[in-house]
Amino acid sequence: MLKKLIKYNIKSTSRYMNMIFLALLIATIFTKALLSLNIYKGALAFIPQVITLTYQIIVVIMIVTTYIIQAVQYYISMATDEAYMTFTLPVKVNNLIISKLLTAVMWNFFSILLAIICNGIVLYSKEKITAFIDWARNSNIYGMNLFIAVIILLGMIILALVMFNLFIFTAIGVGQAFAKNKLAGSFLAGIAMYVIMQFATMFTFIPAILMIDMQTEDNFYLGSIMFITVCAIYELLVSIILYLISNHVFSKKLNLE
């Protein structure tokens, strides 16, 4: 059933995401064509910078829009009149949350990946890409092979996306359970959760990082590994807590009025 839910969620959001991705690809081709023109001289020398800045704004808007779409889709299906149909399905609440979470993370990740690829197309020439590949073959980051560093980075990005989406989902869940105005309740819940997380970070995560810095001052590689490990554990623990809260709220405090 989880696979069917994921397939349905992907289908219901793909029409919007495909339009956004297509718009970005068109903007990329158009921007590349404009930057390839050899006419920006003299008084026109500033135009490439303006074109590049405009393109970067478009990329940021595209990424932000993917987050908004996933949040809106979750809110509509879990906290509005459509929730009546959602919660009559013969599935557990945790399957509903997980399916929507996986779909949201997938689209968010694709948007980031596409943004990186499109930026590479716009900003880098064939010579620069060749030079980058040669550099990547022989480079290391914090004492790690570049391939391993990239894998770790991708894992951290996915964990961050999971935590962020669960934060949104939990805010919506808490907001719909304790407020007559569910949308306003979700915003207020999100603000309250953000403040709580900042205090929790201040008294747990930051001291741990400072302790690592003091203990590994002379070993940068070990310090980097410990820093990444602490970040991953922090994101994982926060994600688990948010998931449990969200699952409890929609299982025990569902408000369909």
N, C-alpha and C positions, 0 to 999 in steps of 0.2 A: 504493500500500500504506500510505503514511503516513496518508492520510485515513481508511482503514479502521481503522487502529490507534487513531487519535484518536477515531473514532466508537465503537469498542468500549470504550475507556477511559472516555469520557463516560457511556456506558450502564451500565457496571459500577459507577460511583461516583454516578450521578444519584439512585439510590434513597435513599442516605444523605443526600446534599446536599439533596434536595427535602424530606426530613423535617426537617432542621435549619432550612431557610429557612421552611418552613411554621410551625414552632414559634416562630420569631422574629416572623413576621407576627401570629400569635395573641397573643404577648406584647406586641407593639406596640399592637394594638387594645385589649387588656385594660388596658394601662398608660394609654393615652390616655383611655379611659373613666373610669378611677379619678381621673386628674388633672383631668378635666373636672367632677367633682363639687364643688359649692360648699358643702362641709360641714367643711372643715378650718380651724376657727377655735379660738381659745383654746388649750386643752391639746392640741388635735389639729393645731396649725399645723406641727408637725415632720413629719407623715406624708407630704406631697408630696415632701420631700427623701429620705425613706426609700424611697418608691416609685421615684423617679428613680434613686437609687443602685442599687437592686436591678435595675432595668431595664438600667443600664449594665453591671453585672456579667454579666447574661444575654447582652448583645451581645458582650462580650469573650470569654465562653465559646464563643459561636457561632463567632467568628472563629478562635479557637485550635483548636476542634474541626475546622474545615475543613483546617487544616494537619496535624493529627494523622491525619485520615482519608487524606489524600494520601500521607503518609509511610508509614502502615501498608499501604496498597494497593501502594505501590512495593516495600516490603520483602517482602510476601507473594509478589508476582509475579516478583521478581528474586532473592530470596535464600532462599526456602523450597522445599518440594517442588513447589510450583506452577511454579517456575522451569524444571523439566524441560520442561514444556509450552511455556513462554514461549520458551525458546531452541531449540525444534524448529521454530518458525515460520520460513518462508523469507524472513526479513527481516534486515537488518543491525542490529547492536547500536545504532548511532547513531540509527536510526529508532525503536527501542524507547524509548530515552532521551528523544528529542525529543518523541515522542507523549505520553509520561507527563508530561514537563515542561510542555508546552502545556496539557494537561488540568488539571494542578495549578494553574498560574498563572491559568487561566480561572476555576476555582472560587474561588481565593483572592481574585481581583479582584472577582468577583461578590459575595462575602461582605462585602468592605469597602464596595462600592458600596451594597449593600442596608442595611448598618449605618448609612451616612450618610443614606440616604433615610428609614429608619425613625426615626432620631434627629430628623430634620427634622419628621416627622409628630408625634412625641411632644412635642418641646420648643418648637416654633414655631407660633404662631397665624397666621391668614391675614394679619393686619396686619403681623406681623414678616416674613413671606415677601415680601409686597409691598414693604416697605421695603428688604429685602435685594436684591431685583431692581432697584429704582431705584438703590441704591448701586452694584451691580455694573455697571450701564450706564455710569457715569461715573467709576469708580474705576480705579486702576492699582496694581500691586504692584511695588516696586523699579523704577519707571519703565516697567513693561511693562503693556500692555493686559491686563485680567483674563482674557480668553479665552485669550490666549497663555500667561499664567501657569498657567492651569488645564491646558492641553495639556502644558506642561513638567512640571507636577506629576504628571499621570497617567503620563507617560513615565518619570519617576523612580520612581514606585510600581511600575510593571511591571518595570523593571530590577531593583529591590530584590527583588521577588517571584521573578524568575528566579534571582538570585544565591542567595537563601535556599533555594529548592527544590533547586538544584544542590548546595548545601552538604549538605543532607540526603541527596540521592542519592549523592553522593561518599562520605559517611561510611558509608552502607550498603554501597557497593561495596567500599571498603577493608576494612570490618569482615568481610564475608563471605569475602574473599580470604585473610585472614591470621589468622583465629581459628576455633577449633572451635566455640565458642559465638558464633554470628554476631550475635545481638542485642547481647550484651555487647561484642563487638568493634566493632560499629557505634557504640555509645555512647562507647567509648574513642577510636575514630577521630575522632568528632565533637569530643571534648574537645581532642584533640591538634591537630586542624585549627583549632579556635577560637583556641588559644594561638598557633599559627603566624600566623594572620591578624591577631591583635592586634599582634604584633611587626612584621609587615609594614606594618600601618597606621601604627604608631608611627614607623617609619623612612622611610616614603614619603609616605603620604597627608597626615598631620598637618603635616610640614615644608612640603609644597606649599601647603597652606591658609594657613599662617603667612606664607609668602612672598607669596602673593596679597594677604593682608591688609596687608602692609607696602607693596607696590607700588601698591595701589589705595586707600589710606587716604582720599584726597580725592575719589574717584570711586565712590560707593556702587553706582551702576548697573553700571559695568564690573566692580567686585568681585563683585557678585551673579552676573553672567553667567559670570565665570571660575570662581567657586565651583561653580556648577551644572555647568559643563563638566567640571571636575576630578572631581566626584562621579560623573558619568555615565561618564567614562572609567575611573575606578577600579572601579565596579560591573561595567562591561563586561569589563574585563581579568580581574577575579576570576572572573566567570562563565565566560569562555572557558577559563581554567586549570582550573576545577572540572569543566567539561564534558569537556575532554581527558583529565583523570585518570579520571573516571568511565567514559568510553568505553574507555580503555586497560585498566582493571581488568576490566571485564566482557567485553572481547574477548580478553584474554591471561591473566587471572588468575581466571577463573570457577571457583568452588568449589561443586559440587553435591552434595558428600558430606553 
